[in-house]
């Protein structure tokens, strides 16, 4: 299971890469593995507001369809448009080509509630029990 | 009980290979006689604007009548339905649709009714609708019921529209809706379509929602909670009273997804649990056909304070006459053309009248008994992630088979070889590799035994011959389909020559 050390993680199995007040958001290797082959993805538009713990998009795999819940509050500054036409990228390269959105944080302190790689590793071990 | 696929209820019969009907087409072949002028633009009705007329005939298959009949009869033999075998699709409640309801729905005095008839000319139909709404209100404990929505999810949307209208009338429509992770999958979409942001709440370790978890996120920006009770783990939300108090204290409303009402008819009433809105899935609880995606019916019950917002027209009874009322200024308006799917209401009405109060209660009790019977037979062989008392459905997982590399999908496919429709799989999402089994009250004990024996045989096969399970199905008309390719690269049009 790939869990890059430099990222932060949410309980909803999302990763966050922090760059000043802008963060990049995607789903983890564990999440894509659990979802199985992803066949559709819905993302917000640039300029949309996202709110912490509220849904901002959805993903559909052959197994299931589920919502994305945002770990942060802020405004969407960029959307990975190619992902919409090639949702399999989420399976193939979740941490790089498979990034989903960039968000300008309005409450940077929310990042303090995210897990580091070690804590996330422990969390998924607990959850898959 | 023997549960070898070759001897249990799945059997090979005479099954025909069948191409697409387009491939059966031969130029000039025809199974009917039409006037010579048919299909020519110059003789088309003047009611059709010329811009809407084809310049070329449509590339429809040209086939004789016998070919059409055989084509669809053969395809129907490929299908699995509740009429051909057990269909334990969890959450969907595939119970038997009694034939007498079909006979009643075909009575000409109902089937020949035209929706434009004035109320005075269809008193019987209106009486039936009025009484059905009364029955549903009584069964679930609500002030009033609308029959208009055409399906369960449409009922959810209608309910959420009323919640929004209610809050707007208070001065603020609010912004968020709480949805537990054990709620029905359609709930977030229904909230969103009504303009709400969805907040997910995690269920507790026992698989039910903890009131403290609701209290943590509940504030005056929350319009409602959408809770499914019993939830999608088949467990009763025993904290519902406290949860309703917490939500109501902040001015929010409690929406209950009524998809699982079939487990508690005559035993418990959502209205008595301080639930404000609930949709009924007539095709689940009241044995109307699921109908291949429609027509369905999803009536909605509401508490007294939401009555002004009910959709129009409303069926009312005044001085012994039934009427359709439209004068309700706070109504959310029409949600369906005409009055909803009347023929489905008719079947549900017949079911309720045939069963009576005692019969409905017994149906719920038998559904719960059947699920728990299967649970007792399978526990120890399949992993049971939530050991709390099951109601109408029981959820297992593939966890104990992890070492064999046999997954839930493989188990589901292998069940086809045994002649059973698989249960719902990979739902609810809170269970990894979920197998969600809902036998309903329809099945007799012998069928339940056969189904359990098939699952036990598959478990043994997974331990000793996992490749056999992973290669299933082998006895169906088509083998395992490439579901990923079908979803990613769907081919939806037959390539025409030009």
Contacts between the chains, C-beta under 8 A, distances in Angstrom:
chain1	res1	chain2	res2	distance
A	12	B	200	8.0
A	34	B	432	7.0
A	37	B	483	7.7
A	37	B	484	4.2
A	37	B	487	7.7
A	37	B	488	7.9
A	39	B	484	6.7
A	39	B	487	3.7
A	39	B	488	5.3
A	40	B	487	7.5
A	51	B	197	6.2
A	53	B	199	5.5
A	53	B	200	7.2
A	53	B	217	7.4
A	54	B	176	6.8
A	54	B	197	4.3
A	54	B	198	6.4
A	54	B	199	5.5
A	55	B	188	6.3
A	55	B	192	7.4
A	55	B	197	6.7
A	55	B	198	4.4
A	55	B	199	8.0
A	55	B	200	7.4
A	60	B	487	8.0
A	62	B	483	4.5
A	62	B	484	5.6
A	62	B	487	5.9
A	63	B	409	7.9
A	63	B	425	7.6
A	63	B	426	4.1
A	64	B	426	5.1
A	64	B	427	6.3
A	64	B	429	5.7
A	65	B	185	6.7
A	66	B	429	5.8
A	67	B	188	5.5
A	67	B	198	6.4
A	67	B	200	7.0
A	69	B	199	7.9
A	69	B	200	5.7
A	87	B	488	7.8
A	88	B	488	6.9
A	128	B	432	6.5
